[in-house]
Amino acid sequence: MSGPSFAAFRQGLRDAGYVEGKDVVIEARFADGRFGRLPGLIADVVRLNVDVLVVGSTPAALAAKRATTSVPIVFAGLFDPVEAGVVPNLARPGGNITGSAIGISGSGFAGKWLELLKEVAPRISRVAVLWNSQNPASTASVRELEAAARTFNVTFETFDAGNATTLDRALAAIAASGAHALVVTNDPFFTPNHARLVRFAATRRVPAVYYFRVFADAGGLMTYGASVEESHRRAAAYVDRILKGTKPGDLPIEQPTRFELVVNLRTATSLGLTVPQA
């Protein structure tokens, strides 16, 4: 939840009328995609007797759920919180957890990544998929990609990475795989490594599609996904309602109503690709 997402959450609080240091105090902790740090960071803030605990990823939400059943938890940026086991129901999550999701499994959302790649590079037939097997959201995306691969007549191979060592290994394997294109799935570990992943695709001269917009801003070819920043801004509205007395379990989970497609035309040109006007 660092960077633009944290800024969006703080802006959401300001939009709700809160002034930091006067009406609200924020105790921020960042795992930077290193999931092993989450239990310690969450235990640290729970000891501070916070009124609401806000988390920005599926692993963080699961760690928070294990840590406390009494402190209200608001999540943002989660993909399918029901399938991930964060909440049992979208309409009435119950318990002490609610929040704003960025997608739901079974919608065919991840298949759109392959569709977009085939539109800009019709001749691709082998796709490398970078995922994190420890993240339920990433796992759900891989399942949808598997179904889409049959539709678009491509083969794909998954490469698992969740830390610096496994990322080194995965990128070396992708480079040796002969893949024609790359999909980087929706895992928070990849975000702080976005510059490296964009450079890797550029060096290999393969078209790549990502979830988070920061990749396109850094030179990645395409991103497609719901706005993570908007999800965090909306999380502030949940915090506002909880602080005013509403129980988190009574607040329905928000689902995205808009998905962003961002194309870096400069990168497309450098790869010799023509982006269809549609």
Order of alpha helices (4+ residues) and beta strands (2+ residues): alpha-alpha-beta-alpha-beta-beta-alpha-beta-alpha-beta-alpha-beta-alpha-beta-alpha-beta-alpha-beta-alpha
